Amino acid sequence: MGLKPKKLKEVFIMAHGHHKEGSILMYPEKPPFPLKEYHAHYDHIFEMMEELEAKGEILIHRITEEHQPVHVYTRTGRIKVIPTNKLWHHKSCGQCGNIPGYPASVFWFMNKFGLDYLNEPHQTSCTAWNYHGSGTSNPVALAAVWLRNMHQAWKTGYYPLIHCGTSFGSYKETREQLIMNKELRDAVKPILKKLGRLTEDGRIVIPQEVVHYSEWVHAMRYKIKELYEKEGKAKGIDVSNVRVAIHNACHTYKMIADDYPYDPEVFNGQRPAASTAVMQALGAQVVDYSTWYDCCGFGFRHILTEREFTRSFAIQRKLKVIYEEVKADVIITHDTGCTTTFEKNQWIGKAHGMFYPVAVMSDVMFAALACGAHPFKVVQLYWNCSAYEPLLEKMGITNWRELKKEWEDTVKYIAELEKAGKYDELMEFFKTYDLYEPYSRTSTGMPKASATAAMPLFKS
Amino acid sequence: MDGHIYGYNLPISEKTKSVPWEEKVRIIEEVKSDFRFKEYIFGCLNCGVCTASCPSNRFFDYSPREIVQRFLEEDVEVLYDMMHEYIWACSQCFTCWIRCPFVNNPGGLVAIMREVAVRNAFEATKDLLKPYGRVLLKVMTTGNQLSADMLQPDFFPDWGPKMADNMENLRAKRMAIPFDVGKSVKTAWEVSLETAIEMYTIWRETGIFEMLEKLDPNLYNVIMDIVEENEERYEEMYEEE
């Protein structure tokens, strides 16, 4: 069993050999699995954050009881606190832009569990994809963008949940840089002041934990399992025969490697636990393969402008291996770029006799399907260029053709109404549309305008 | 001498040879003066674990071990030469970082080198990043790097026939997503205007617009037109209130 939700005060605190009541740096009494300590010095930043807060330089946006925290272990054995409620969704441009069923599945679970959250337009992306792709930014700009977003979350009273793996990795690194380097704090502070993004007493707001959605899924895996057993199985869905190959995203567990969940139940704590653990909880067959460690070939710049590298790497190092070595039914991911790379670069393999069809989707999309979410309205599989149909059949979602037709009819109807300029009818239709929110809930009311239009949504 | 006894097998380019020594030193010093440099390089056993696990090494003449070794040897000539094209092979996956027994971060060193190459308007950088302009335009003006309308089938024929199907009735499909996660076609989500204005301030204050101007003056002009137009819209909104 993984760690059950616990109150913070019940956790034994042992921060590098000394005890400090109320510290955000926590360890269990005994190491949860065999540990390699050679760069566990990362954990020290949590003590440094507390010191900087005591000096009045920063304010730690703390995870409290209202966030319904769940504790997980990191690679160093540290207890990482994962907030599961009252969350500020920091969306992913790659997911929202290209894999809309990815965040839709996250929101579907949030609604299913009756959780409180904020999904608002007062956020930019992390802009780190651009930095890793083009080098056209710098650490001060990246830090300012991050801290602006984090300040906005803090101001609303909701805790930031980072959807994108690159945002998560970049933010973890930026936080370490900020804590370790006064010169970076001094450079970014005047910019934040100009934006009105410091606290009233002039402090930088830094979250206690940088939290990725896959960590939220990991923390919620037993609740997801309950939902699967209650609602998914009632629909005839069964994932026990599904062979699942896990691809962990580089920017979640290789960037600031000491700050991502590991668990004794997942390869005895020797591999990242998120995604694998939820698949295990659902009872799917997690299959191991020899190139589990390799990246997907995304490359940031390469996926767009040097695609021969991306597709060669994806096909030869991952798809071929997963198809031939373990005959997986699906590759489970937990980031944007990996999902896109694997599902978009299969068809081209036919040109070289290297066609290895395998379904590709993120952990939360698979989990949503298992729990009975609509494969097209919610999980949005029509965007997916990989062969997902055999997987649906194997999961017991045998009515997928009817569900696809239902989705296509909905799209046609919306298109006709919009073409005829019948916006009122469109809004009426959406009122009856499952789980629809007509506009983002915002902390400051409706956005009056967006970066691309005078009016958001339909009339833009 | 052209090339080197081991490792970096590429001949030193004419471009590099023609640059005065002092300029090459200045560029490499700019890389080394970045505050991250000392956090990314600690020593090197020359074990090659980084290169053995590097995805780019499988398909390009690229080695993270070389990057680290050249910095430790202070090989200005080779390092400068690497800054033309060599560094752009890196996938930025950071497999090298997690695997290095010294916790060196060759991918991080590459990030600094790329940043310096852009800031100093290396010609090869300009050429390499030309096809990347669409992303730069999107991120600098909207704060989103991708949007649904960027996945034009014409640009991605290798992604197969399903791509073309996806783009049919795109706007209606986006509206039919039953959550507000991406109803916009031009952006991944609707970024509020006031948020975009804050982001423009960040770009101004941190010299990002200047980097862009050096990288691609035409793209810079297009971006600034949009930025100024949005700033005017915001001011009008503010005045109305």
Interface residues (C-beta under 8 A of the other chain):
Chain A: Y38 H39 K91 S92 C93 G94 Q95 C96 G97 N98 P100 P103 A104 F107 W108 N119 E120 P121 H122 Q123 T124 S125 T127 W129 N130 Y131 H132 G133 S134 G135 T136 S137 N138 P139 V140 A141 A144 V145 R148 Q152 G169 Q177 M180 N181 E183 L184 P190 I191 K194 L195 R197 C250 H251 Y253 K254 M255 A257 Y293 D294 C295 G297 F298 G299 F300 R301 H302 L304 T305 R307 F309 R311 S312 F313 R317 K344 N345 Q346 W347 I348 K377 V378 Q380 Y382 W383 N384 C385 W407 T410 V411 K412 I414 A415 E418 L426 Y433 D434 L435 Y436 E437 P438 Y439 S440 T442 P447 K448 A449 S450 A451 T452 A453 A454 P456 L457 F458 S460
Chain B: F35 R36 E39 S53 P55 S56 R58 F59 F60 W88 S91 Q92 C93 F94 T95 W97 I98 P101 V103 A111 R114 E115 A117 V118 T125 L128 L129 P131 Y132 V135 L136 V139 T141 T142 G143 N144 Q145 L146 S147 A148 M150 L151 F156 D158 W159 G160 P161 K162 M163 D165 N166 N169 R171 A172 K173 R174 M175 A176 I177 P178 F179 D180 V181 G182 K183 S184 K186 T187 A188 W189 E190 V191 S192 L193 E194 T195 A196 E198 M199 T201 I202 W203 E205 T206 G207 I208 M211 L212 L215 N230 R233 Y234 M237
